[in-house]
Amino acid sequence: MAARDKPPIIGTAVMGWRDGLGAINAMPAVAGLTLLILLVISALSAQLMPGPAPGGLEVLLIVEGIIAGIIQAFAVAPLAIAVHRYVLLGEVTPRYALDPSSSRYLRFVGFAILANFLMAAPGLIMALTTATAGESTAVTAMAGVLTTVFTIIAVIVILRRAILFPAIAVDAPGASWSNARNDTMGNSWRVAFILLCVMLPVIALSLLPYFLLMWPPREATAGGRIAFAIVSALLQIVSICTLAAVASHLFRALADRLAVPPGAASA
């Protein structure tokens, strides 16, 4: 791989925010329809997945989260792909295009579902172990250690492949799992800090409405819950676009093997 400057942490995060918000402004129809779909999914989840019995609460909540993540992956992919192509190709997508017949769309969704499962699997294992271990503190403690280890591994795996999202979105000829890993080698911490800088404003913006509308949770009114769901969906759209934009900049800075056809020599 040719020597190149590493992407700056703060500068890349700022560019991600600039281009993510710019993508929303340039493609309001795509962002707006995605927002409506997320609100519908949230409402249906509340109706179709009511709170389970206390005995299996944690396990069922995680399973519900995985199912919701799969549905959202299909719904959000058109917006994320549009943002990647906007940042990398200057392409403005005029409408929301959910196209299951497209290999690009299916590969993108498949990778998103895999990433979601990798993040949820350690918690699911811990919940299942806790539910079946009874009062065995030794088993529970061991499960906790393994869950922590598996979570760290999952985070590293996903960070090392973050640039695979934009690679798939722009049909990069070398877009593969192994090439993404090789192109991000030595940059895991840098990628992690860049993504953290992107998400910190979103986290900060979500705290105020949460405490105003949802605290304490058991006393939250129906109106407060609806208002918070709308605010959360808006922030989710913003985070999707900014994360897609920053991943695109990371792809531009780091992609080497991803950018060449299989079997060709990298730059």
Secondary structure as UniProt FT lines:
FT   HELIX           9..26
FT   HELIX           28..48
FT   HELIX           54..56
FT   HELIX           57..89
FT   TURN            100..101
FT   HELIX           103..133
FT   TURN            134..135
FT   HELIX           137..160
FT   TURN            161..163
FT   HELIX           164..169
FT   TURN            170..171
FT   TURN            173..174
FT   HELIX           177..183
FT   TURN            184..186
FT   HELIX           188..213
FT   HELIX           217..219
FT   HELIX           222..254
FT   HELIX           257..259
FT   TURN            262..263
//
